[in-house]
Amino acid sequence: MTGTVFDRRMLEALVCPVTHAVLSYDAEKQELVSKAASMAFPIRDGIPIMLVSEAREL
């Protein structure tokens, strides 16, 4: 983590690219989590990477 902070207001606009379900923010791991898809999308330098190829399976 580089110190750039994720703007939590983005959660209102972002949805899971797979299921279109809501996401939750994991501040400790710097990820957006889709429980519906069982995937976690990384946040790098404050920018969510919403690519399935970059996601981690839960």
C-alpha positions as CSV (number, residue, x, y, z in Angstrom):
1,M,0.0,0.0,0.0
2,T,1.4,3.4,-1.0
3,G,-0.6,5.6,1.3
4,T,-3.2,6.8,-1.2
5,V,-6.6,6.4,0.4
6,F,-9.6,4.8,-1.2
7,D,-12.6,7.1,-1.4
8,R,-15.4,5.1,0.2
9,R,-18.0,7.2,-1.7
10,M,-17.0,5.2,-4.8
11,L,-18.8,2.2,-3.2
12,E,-22.1,3.9,-4.1
13,A,-21.2,3.8,-7.8
14,L,-19.3,0.5,-8.1
15,V,-20.8,-2.9,-8.4
16,C,-19.3,-6.4,-9.0
17,P,-18.4,-6.7,-12.7
18,V,-19.5,-10.4,-12.6
19,T,-22.8,-10.4,-10.7
20,H,-23.6,-6.6,-10.5
21,A,-24.0,-7.1,-6.7
22,V,-22.9,-4.6,-4.1
23,L,-19.3,-4.6,-2.9
24,S,-17.9,-4.3,0.6
25,Y,-14.6,-2.5,1.4
26,D,-11.9,-4.4,3.3
27,A,-9.6,-1.6,4.5
28,E,-7.0,-4.0,5.9
29,K,-6.4,-5.9,2.7
30,Q,-7.2,-2.9,0.4
31,E,-9.8,-4.8,-1.6
32,L,-13.4,-4.5,-2.7
33,V,-15.2,-7.8,-1.9
34,S,-18.0,-9.3,-3.8
35,K,-19.6,-12.0,-1.7
36,A,-21.9,-13.0,-4.5
37,A,-19.0,-13.8,-6.8
38,S,-16.7,-14.9,-4.1
39,M,-14.0,-12.6,-5.4
40,A,-11.9,-9.7,-4.0
41,F,-10.8,-6.9,-6.3
42,P,-7.6,-5.1,-5.4
43,I,-7.2,-1.4,-4.8
44,R,-3.9,0.0,-5.9
45,D,-2.9,3.6,-5.3
46,G,-6.5,4.4,-4.3
47,I,-7.9,3.0,-7.6
48,P,-10.1,-0.1,-7.6
49,I,-9.0,-2.6,-10.2
50,M,-12.3,-4.1,-11.4
51,L,-10.9,-6.7,-13.8
52,V,-11.8,-10.3,-13.2
53,S,-8.3,-11.3,-14.2
54,E,-6.9,-9.2,-11.3
55,A,-9.3,-10.5,-8.7
56,R,-8.5,-12.9,-5.9
57,E,-10.9,-15.8,-5.4
58,L,-12.3,-16.1,-1.8
